[in-house]
Amino acid sequence: MRKTIDVKCNGCGKKIFRYLKIGRGELRHCWNKRILRDYSIRDGKKVYCVCGNLIGVEERNQVILK
């Protein structure tokens, strides 16, 4: 099962990613190649929302969500 989802910030509700989700279950990490649109701010390996909330950490080819 494939679907496009909007990953949003828990703090402010703004979009962080438009992501192609494949399969069932929770979204725990985002593969970089499946991120269709990126609204995040990156500082080194840390990924932030525009409001400053820490969203996750980039490791190799994925973003591990917090």
Phi and psi in degrees as GROMACS dihedral restraints (atoms count N, CA, C in turn):
[ dihedral_restraints ]
;  ai    aj    ak    al  type     phi  dphi    fc
    3     4     5     6     1  -116.9    20    10
    4     5     6     7     1   137.1    20    10
    6     7     8     9     1  -154.1    20    10
    7     8     9    10     1   153.4    20    10
    9    10    11    12     1   -94.9    20    10
   10    11    12    13     1   128.2    20    10
   12    13    14    15     1  -125.0    20    10
   13    14    15    16     1   156.9    20    10
   15    16    17    18     1  -100.5    20    10
   16    17    18    19     1   121.9    20    10
   18    19    20    21     1   -90.0    20    10
   19    20    21    22     1   123.2    20    10
   21    22    23    24     1  -118.2    20    10
   22    23    24    25     1   156.5    20    10
   24    25    26    27     1   -73.1    20    10
   25    26    27    28     1   134.7    20    10
   27    28    29    30     1   -70.6    20    10
   28    29    30    31     1   -25.4    20    10
   30    31    32    33     1   -77.3    20    10
   31    32    33    34     1   -50.9    20    10
   33    34    35    36     1  -116.7    20    10
   34    35    36    37     1   -14.9    20    10
   36    37    38    39     1    85.9    20    10
   37    38    39    40     1     3.4    20    10
   39    40    41    42     1   -77.7    20    10
   40    41    42    43     1   154.5    20    10
   42    43    44    45     1   -67.6    20    10
   43    44    45    46     1   140.1    20    10
   45    46    47    48     1  -110.8    20    10
   46    47    48    49     1   -46.5    20    10
   48    49    50    51     1  -138.4    20    10
   49    50    51    52     1   152.7    20    10
   51    52    53    54     1  -105.7    20    10
   52    53    54    55     1   122.7    20    10
   54    55    56    57     1  -130.5    20    10
   55    56    57    58     1   139.7    20    10
   57    58    59    60     1   -89.6    20    10
   58    59    60    61     1   104.6    20    10
   60    61    62    63     1   -92.5    20    10
   61    62    63    64     1   130.6    20    10
   63    64    65    66     1  -119.4    20    10
   64    65    66    67     1   125.3    20    10
   66    67    68    69     1    95.5    20    10
   67    68    69    70     1   176.8    20    10
   69    70    71    72     1   -97.2    20    10
   70    71    72    73     1   171.3    20    10
   72    73    74    75     1   102.6    20    10
   73    74    75    76     1   179.0    20    10
   75    76    77    78     1   -68.4    20    10
   76    77    78    79     1   153.7    20    10
   78    79    80    81     1   -95.1    20    10
   79    80    81    82     1   106.4    20    10
   81    82    83    84     1  -104.7    20    10
   82    83    84    85     1   -25.2    20    10
   84    85    86    87     1  -150.8    20    10
   85    86    87    88     1   160.6    20    10
   87    88    89    90     1  -120.4    20    10
   88    89    90    91     1   122.2    20    10
   90    91    92    93     1   -71.4    20    10
   91    92    93    94     1   132.2    20    10
   93    94    95    96     1   -57.6    20    10
   94    95    96    97     1   -37.7    20    10
   96    97    98    99     1   -71.3    20    10
   97    98    99   100     1   -14.9    20    10
   99   100   101   102     1   -98.9    20    10
  100   101   102   103     1    -3.2    20    10
  102   103   104   105     1   -78.0    20    10
  103   104   105   106     1   112.2    20    10
  105   106   107   108     1   -84.3    20    10
  106   107   108   109     1   -33.9    20    10
  108   109   110   111     1  -144.4    20    10
  109   110   111   112     1   131.6    20    10
  111   112   113   114     1  -116.8    20    10
  112   113   114   115     1   115.6    20    10
  114   115   116   117     1  -104.5    20    10
  115   116   117   118     1     3.6    20    10
  117   118   119   120     1   -79.6    20    10
  118   119   120   121     1   168.5    20    10
  120   121   122   123     1  -113.5    20    10
  121   122   123   124     1   131.0    20    10
  123   124   125   126     1  -114.9    20    10
  124   125   126   127     1   135.5    20    10
  126   127   128   129     1  -129.3    20    10
  127   128   129   130     1    96.0    20    10
  129   130   131   132     1    67.8    20    10
  130   131   132   133     1  -122.9    20    10
  132   133   134   135     1   -94.1    20    10
  133   134   135   136     1    -6.7    20    10
  135   136   137   138     1   -85.8    20    10
  136   137   138   139     1   140.7    20    10
  138   139   140   141     1  -115.2    20    10
  139   140   141   142     1   124.7    20    10
  141   142   143   144     1  -120.5    20    10
  142   143   144   145     1   154.5    20    10
  144   145   146   147     1   -78.4    20    10
  145   146   147   148     1   165.3    20    10
  147   148   149   150     1   -64.5    20    10
  148   149   150   151     1   -20.8    20    10
  150   151   152   153     1   -80.7    20    10
  151   152   153   154     1    -7.4    20    10
  153   154   155   156     1    99.8    20    10
  154   155   156   157     1    -4.3    20    10
  156   157   158   159     1   -71.1    20    10
  157   158   159   160     1   131.8    20    10
  159   160   161   162     1   -72.1    20    10
  160   161   162   163     1   124.1    20    10
  162   163   164   165     1   -97.5    20    10
  163   164   165   166     1   -40.6    20    10
  165   166   167   168     1  -178.2    20    10
  166   167   168   169     1  -171.3    20    10
  168   169   170   171     1  -129.6    20    10
  169   170   171   172     1   132.2    20    10
  171   172   173   174     1   -82.2    20    10
  172   173   174   175     1   127.6    20    10
  174   175   176   177     1  -133.9    20    10
  175   176   177   178     1   120.5    20    10
  177   178   179   180     1    53.0    20    10
  178   179   180   181     1  -107.3    20    10
  180   181   182   183     1  -113.3    20    10
  181   182   183   184     1    26.7    20    10
  183   184   185   186     1  -150.1    20    10
  184   185   186   187     1   161.1    20    10
  186   187   188   189     1  -109.6    20    10
  187   188   189   190     1   117.4    20    10
  189   190   191   192     1   -83.4    20    10
  190   191   192   193     1   118.0    20    10
  192   193   194   195     1   -79.7    20    10
  193   194   195   196     1   144.2    20    10
